[in-house]
Amino acid sequence: MSTRAASSLLVCAVLAAAGPVAAPAQQPASPVPQTQLVARLQAYVDSLAGADAFSGVVLLAHGADPVYLHAWGMADREAGRANNLDTRFNLGSINKVFTATVTRQLAAEGRLSLDDTVGRLLPDYLNRDVAAGVTIRQLLEHRSGVGGNIFAAPAGGTRHDVRSIRDYLRLIADTPLEFVPGTREQYSNAGYIVLGAVIERLTGKSYYDVVRERIFQPAGMPSTDSYAVDSLPANTAVGYTRFQPGMNTPGAPAAGVWRPNPDLLPGRGSSAGGGYSTAGDLLRFIVASHDGRVRAAPRGIGVAGGAPGLNAAVEEDLPDGYHLVVLANLDPPAAGRVARAVRGWLGAEN
């Protein structure tokens, strides 16, 4: 997985509007005094929250030590339940980092080669063009051409019936390749579903058990997992969206009032995204990848996930040794604009 690259859970439906609060003017490049950085961050997110443009949690750490951690907004507007520092949020595509980490762990153990074809590892894969022509490396790098809509409803069912990697595979396995593998880069949620299937085949366990055993437990991430949409644990944020299917176009501002997003979600997250975590757990993952408790994790990650009603961003190894986690239960770019502002203050914005 490439670093410093934003990704989205629902690429074609992400609402990338700038929103009602403009980003602050760029400041001189780092170093920025920590007290000034924290004050600037507090004031900026307060302004967003005051305009109903941010609801969530922001964590800024220097190395392993949080220097700023704050929550805003409501986790459940109907119940009057506020977000707090331990609230779980939907991560969108940030789960792909965990999938890539496990895949590279299996490669380091000699259980696969990144240049293996899908067919070598999944000999019964239905799409023979994918099986013969797509490699694990191409799946990881979004250069596979594997397509398919992982957010579709299965025949005769609803999105909530999609609850396993096998269920997701049924949605994509017959989809033709979108281009010759390796010839270009194109974001592929479906490709990461295939990686999830490879992980299950090689380990003999469910994808969910594997990431729990290989990443969440060694890193000390007790509040991170993929939960069923109809049985979310306590202190989990409900997503709220203004996105109206058929009324908005990608990249256009969303209209309307905030409404809960559960009907828009699959029944459970997957190897492509949709799991839940807290800001503290994501910092624990970064620290564990640095100290070796989680092997083969990508370093210097700069990733985001987003879909109607959810947005998350993680920025690792920013200038001056900072890490940033921003989790929001509103439409993009609720979290992304905060991450972009902090990168700019630290002189890391491209």
C-alpha positions as CSV (number, residue, x, y, z in Angstrom):
1,M,0.0,0.0,0.0
2,S,1.4,3.4,-0.9
3,T,2.0,5.9,1.9
4,R,0.7,9.5,2.1
5,A,-2.1,8.5,-0.1
6,A,-5.8,9.0,0.8
7,S,-8.2,6.2,0.0
8,S,-12.0,5.9,0.4
9,L,-14.3,3.1,1.3
10,L,-16.9,4.2,-1.3
11,V,-14.8,5.9,-3.9
12,C,-17.5,7.0,-6.3
13,A,-19.8,8.3,-3.5
14,V,-17.4,10.1,-1.2
15,L,-18.5,13.7,-0.6
16,A,-15.3,15.7,-1.1
17,A,-16.8,19.1,-0.6
18,A,-14.7,21.7,1.1
19,G,-17.5,22.4,3.6
20,P,-18.7,25.5,5.4
21,V,-15.4,26.3,7.2
22,A,-12.4,27.2,5.2
23,A,-9.0,25.7,6.0
24,P,-6.7,28.0,7.9
25,A,-4.0,29.8,6.0
26,Q,-0.8,27.9,5.6
27,Q,1.8,28.7,8.3
28,P,5.6,28.7,8.1
29,A,7.1,25.2,7.9
30,S,8.1,23.3,11.0
31,P,9.4,23.3,13.6
32,V,6.2,24.7,15.2
33,P,6.2,25.1,19.0
34,Q,4.0,22.3,20.5
35,T,1.9,24.7,22.5
36,Q,1.2,26.8,19.4
37,L,0.4,23.6,17.4
38,V,-2.0,22.4,20.0
39,A,-3.7,25.8,20.4
40,R,-4.1,26.1,16.6
41,L,-5.6,22.6,16.4
42,Q,-8.0,23.2,19.2
43,A,-9.2,26.5,17.7
44,Y,-9.6,25.1,14.2
45,V,-11.6,22.0,15.2
46,D,-13.7,24.1,17.6
47,S,-14.6,26.3,14.6
48,L,-15.6,23.2,12.5
49,A,-17.6,21.7,15.3
50,G,-19.4,25.0,15.9
51,A,-20.4,25.0,12.2
52,D,-21.7,21.4,12.5
53,A,-18.9,20.3,10.2
54,F,-17.0,18.1,12.6
55,S,-18.1,15.4,15.1
56,G,-15.5,13.0,16.4
57,V,-12.1,12.7,18.0
58,V,-8.7,14.1,17.3
59,L,-5.5,12.7,18.7
60,L,-2.1,14.2,18.2
61,A,0.9,12.3,19.6
62,H,4.6,13.0,19.8
63,G,6.1,9.6,19.4
64,A,4.1,7.3,21.7
65,D,2.8,10.1,23.9
66,P,-0.5,11.9,23.2
67,V,-0.1,15.6,23.5
68,Y,-3.7,16.4,22.5
69,L,-6.8,14.3,22.6
70,H,-10.3,15.8,22.4
71,A,-13.9,14.8,21.4
72,W,-16.6,16.8,19.9
73,G,-20.2,16.2,18.8
74,M,-22.7,13.4,19.2
75,A,-22.2,9.7,18.8
76,D,-26.0,9.2,18.7
77,R,-28.1,12.3,18.0
78,E,-31.3,10.5,18.6
79,A,-30.3,9.2,22.0
80,G,-28.4,12.3,23.0
81,R,-25.2,10.4,23.5
82,A,-22.0,12.4,23.0
83,N,-18.7,11.2,21.5
84,N,-16.0,10.6,24.0
85,L,-12.3,9.8,23.9
86,D,-13.0,6.0,23.7
87,T,-15.8,6.1,21.2
88,R,-15.4,3.6,18.3
89,F,-15.7,5.0,14.7
90,N,-16.0,3.3,11.4
91,L,-12.6,3.5,9.7
92,G,-13.6,3.0,6.1
93,S,-10.6,1.9,4.0
94,I,-8.1,2.3,6.8
95,N,-8.7,-1.4,7.4
96,K,-6.7,-2.0,4.2
97,V,-3.6,-1.2,6.2
98,F,-4.3,-4.2,8.4
99,T,-4.9,-6.4,5.3
100,A,-1.7,-5.3,3.7
101,T,0.2,-6.0,6.9
102,V,-1.0,-9.5,7.3
103,T,-0.4,-10.2,3.6
104,R,3.2,-9.1,4.0
105,Q,3.6,-11.1,7.2
106,L,2.6,-14.2,5.3
107,A,5.1,-13.3,2.5
108,A,7.9,-12.9,5.1
109,E,7.0,-16.4,6.5
110,G,7.3,-17.9,3.0
111,R,3.6,-18.8,2.8
112,L,3.2,-16.7,-0.3
113,S,5.2,-14.7,-2.7
114,L,4.1,-11.2,-3.7
115,D,4.5,-12.3,-7.3
116,D,2.2,-15.3,-6.9
117,T,-0.9,-15.2,-9.0
118,V,-4.3,-15.4,-7.5
119,G,-4.8,-18.7,-9.2
120,R,-1.8,-20.3,-7.5
121,L,-3.2,-19.4,-4.0
122,L,-6.9,-19.7,-4.9
123,P,-7.0,-22.4,-7.5
124,D,-10.8,-22.5,-7.5
125,Y,-11.2,-18.7,-8.1
126,L,-14.1,-18.3,-10.5
127,N,-12.7,-15.6,-12.7
128,R,-10.0,-17.3,-14.7
129,D,-8.6,-14.0,-16.1
130,V,-8.0,-12.8,-12.6
131,A,-6.7,-16.1,-11.4
132,A,-4.2,-16.4,-14.2
133,G,-3.1,-12.7,-14.7
134,V,-3.3,-10.9,-11.3
135,T,-0.5,-11.1,-8.7
136,I,-0.6,-10.4,-5.0
137,R,1.7,-7.4,-5.5
138,Q,-0.7,-5.9,-8.0
139,L,-3.6,-6.3,-5.6
140,L,-1.7,-4.6,-2.8
141,E,-0.7,-1.7,-5.1
142,H,-4.1,-1.2,-6.8
143,R,-2.6,-2.2,-10.1
144,S,-4.6,-5.4,-10.6
145,G,-7.6,-4.3,-12.7
146,V,-9.9,-6.3,-10.4
147,G,-13.3,-4.7,-10.4
148,G,-16.8,-5.2,-8.9
149,N,-19.1,-3.4,-6.6
150,I,-18.6,-4.6,-3.1
151,F,-21.4,-2.4,-1.9
152,A,-24.1,-4.1,-4.0
153,A,-26.9,-6.1,-2.4
154,P,-26.8,-9.9,-3.1
155,A,-29.5,-11.3,-5.3
156,G,-32.7,-11.4,-3.3
157,G,-31.2,-9.7,-0.3
158,T,-29.9,-6.5,1.2
159,R,-26.5,-5.0,1.9
160,H,-26.9,-6.2,5.5
161,D,-26.8,-9.8,4.3
162,V,-23.1,-9.3,3.3
163,R,-21.2,-10.5,6.4
164,S,-18.2,-12.6,5.4
165,I,-15.4,-12.5,2.8
166,R,-17.2,-15.3,1.0
167,D,-20.3,-13.0,0.7
168,Y,-18.2,-10.2,-0.7
169,L,-16.5,-12.5,-3.2
170,R,-19.9,-13.5,-4.6
171,L,-20.5,-9.9,-5.5
172,I,-17.3,-9.5,-7.5
173,A,-16.0,-12.9,-8.8
174,D,-17.7,-12.7,-12.2
175,T,-16.7,-9.1,-12.9
176,P,-14.4,-8.8,-15.9
177,L,-10.9,-7.2,-15.5
178,E,-11.1,-3.4,-16.0
179,F,-7.6,-3.3,-17.6
180,V,-4.6,-5.5,-18.2
181,P,-3.1,-6.2,-14.8
182,G,0.0,-4.0,-14.1
183,T,-0.6,-1.5,-16.8
184,R,-2.0,1.3,-14.6
185,E,-3.1,2.1,-11.0
186,Q,-6.7,2.3,-10.2
187,Y,-8.2,2.1,-6.7
188,S,-9.8,-1.3,-6.1
189,N,-11.9,-2.2,-3.1
190,A,-12.5,-5.6,-4.8
191,G,-8.8,-6.3,-5.0
192,Y,-8.6,-6.2,-1.2
193,I,-11.5,-8.6,-0.9
194,V,-9.4,-11.0,-2.9
195,L,-6.5,-10.5,-0.5
196,G,-8.9,-11.3,2.3
197,A,-9.8,-14.6,0.6
198,V,-6.1,-15.4,0.2
199,I,-5.5,-14.8,3.9
200,E,-8.4,-17.1,4.8
201,R,-7.1,-19.9,2.5
202,L,-3.5,-19.8,3.7
203,T,-4.4,-19.6,7.4
204,G,-7.5,-21.8,7.5
205,K,-9.2,-19.1,9.6
206,S,-11.6,-16.3,9.1
207,Y,-10.1,-13.0,8.0
208,Y,-11.5,-11.4,11.2
209,D,-9.8,-13.9,13.5
210,V,-6.5,-13.5,11.6
211,V,-6.3,-9.7,12.0
212,R,-7.4,-10.0,15.6
213,E,-4.6,-12.5,16.4
214,R,-1.8,-11.0,14.3
215,I,-2.5,-7.2,14.8
216,F,-5.1,-6.2,17.3
217,Q,-4.1,-8.5,20.2
218,P,-0.3,-7.9,20.0
219,A,-0.7,-4.2,19.6
220,G,-3.1,-4.0,22.5
221,M,-6.2,-2.8,20.5
222,P,-9.2,-4.0,22.5
223,S,-11.7,-1.7,20.9
224,T,-10.8,-2.6,17.2
225,D,-12.7,-5.1,15.2
226,S,-15.3,-5.6,12.4
227,Y,-18.7,-5.6,14.0
228,A,-22.1,-6.5,12.5
229,V,-24.1,-3.4,11.7
230,D,-27.0,-4.6,13.8
231,S,-25.0,-5.5,16.9
232,L,-22.5,-2.7,17.4
233,P,-20.9,-2.6,20.9
234,A,-21.7,0.1,23.4
235,N,-19.9,3.5,22.8
236,T,-19.8,3.1,19.0
237,A,-20.7,6.2,16.9
238,V,-23.6,6.2,14.5
239,G,-22.7,7.8,11.2
240,Y,-24.6,10.8,9.9
241,T,-24.8,11.8,6.3
242,R,-26.4,14.5,4.2
243,F,-25.7,12.4,1.1
244,Q,-28.9,11.7,-0.9
245,P,-28.6,9.0,-3.5
246,G,-29.6,10.3,-6.9
247,M,-29.4,13.9,-5.7
248,N,-25.7,14.5,-5.3
249,T,-22.8,13.9,-7.7
250,P,-19.3,12.9,-6.6
251,G,-17.4,16.0,-5.5
252,A,-20.5,18.1,-5.0
253,P,-21.6,19.5,-1.7
254,A,-24.2,17.4,0.1
255,A,-27.6,18.8,0.7
256,G,-30.3,18.1,3.3
257,V,-30.3,17.3,7.0
258,W,-28.1,14.8,8.8
259,R,-29.6,11.3,8.8
260,P,-28.2,8.0,10.2
261,N,-26.2,5.9,7.7
262,P,-26.7,2.3,8.9
263,D,-28.9,1.4,5.9
264,L,-26.1,2.4,3.6
265,L,-23.5,0.0,5.2
266,P,-22.8,-3.6,4.5
267,G,-23.7,-6.1,7.2
268,R,-20.1,-6.3,8.4
269,G,-16.8,-4.7,7.4
270,S,-14.3,-6.6,5.3
271,S,-10.6,-6.8,4.3
272,A,-11.4,-3.8,2.1
273,G,-12.7,-1.6,4.9
274,G,-15.6,-0.9,7.3
275,G,-14.1,-2.0,10.6
276,Y,-14.2,0.1,13.8
277,S,-11.6,1.5,16.1
278,T,-10.7,4.2,18.5
279,A,-8.2,7.0,18.3
280,G,-6.2,5.4,21.1
281,D,-6.1,2.0,19.5
282,L,-4.9,3.4,16.2
283,L,-2.0,5.1,18.0
284,R,-1.2,1.8,19.7
285,F,-1.0,0.2,16.2
286,I,1.5,2.8,15.1
287,V,3.6,2.3,18.2
288,A,3.5,-1.5,17.9
289,S,4.6,-1.2,14.3
290,H,7.6,0.8,15.4
291,D,8.6,-1.4,18.3
292,G,8.2,-4.7,16.4
293,R,5.2,-6.2,18.1
294,V,3.4,-6.0,14.8
295,R,5.6,-7.1,12.0
296,A,5.6,-6.0,8.4
297,A,3.3,-3.0,8.9
298,P,3.9,-0.2,6.4
299,R,5.8,2.8,7.8
300,G,5.0,6.4,7.3
301,I,1.3,5.7,6.5
302,G,-0.9,8.6,5.5
303,V,-4.3,7.0,4.8
304,A,-7.9,8.0,4.9
305,G,-11.2,6.2,4.7
306,G,-14.6,7.8,3.8
307,A,-18.1,7.1,2.8
308,P,-21.5,8.7,3.6
309,G,-21.5,9.3,7.3
310,L,-17.9,8.4,8.1
311,N,-14.4,9.8,7.6
312,A,-11.1,8.8,9.2
313,A,-7.5,9.8,8.7
314,V,-4.2,8.5,10.1
315,E,-0.9,10.4,9.5
316,E,2.2,8.6,10.8
317,D,5.7,10.0,11.1
318,L,4.9,13.7,10.4
319,P,7.7,16.2,10.8
320,D,9.0,16.7,14.3
321,G,8.0,13.1,15.3
322,Y,4.2,13.6,15.3
323,H,1.4,11.1,14.6
324,L,-2.2,12.2,14.0
325,V,-5.5,10.3,14.2
326,V,-8.8,12.0,13.2
327,L,-12.0,10.0,13.4
328,A,-15.4,11.5,12.4
329,N,-19.0,10.2,12.1
330,L,-19.9,12.7,9.4
331,D,-19.5,12.8,5.6
332,P,-16.0,13.4,4.2
333,P,-14.0,15.6,4.4
334,A,-14.8,16.1,8.1
335,A,-11.6,14.3,9.1
336,G,-9.6,14.9,6.0
337,R,-9.7,18.7,6.3
338,V,-8.3,18.4,9.8
339,A,-5.5,16.2,8.7
340,R,-4.7,18.4,5.8
341,A,-4.5,21.5,8.0
342,V,-2.1,19.8,10.4
343,R,0.1,18.6,7.6
344,G,0.3,22.1,6.3
345,W,1.2,23.6,9.7
346,L,4.0,21.1,10.0
347,G,5.2,21.7,6.5
348,A,4.2,18.2,5.2
349,E,1.4,19.2,2.8
350,N,2.2,18.2,-0.8
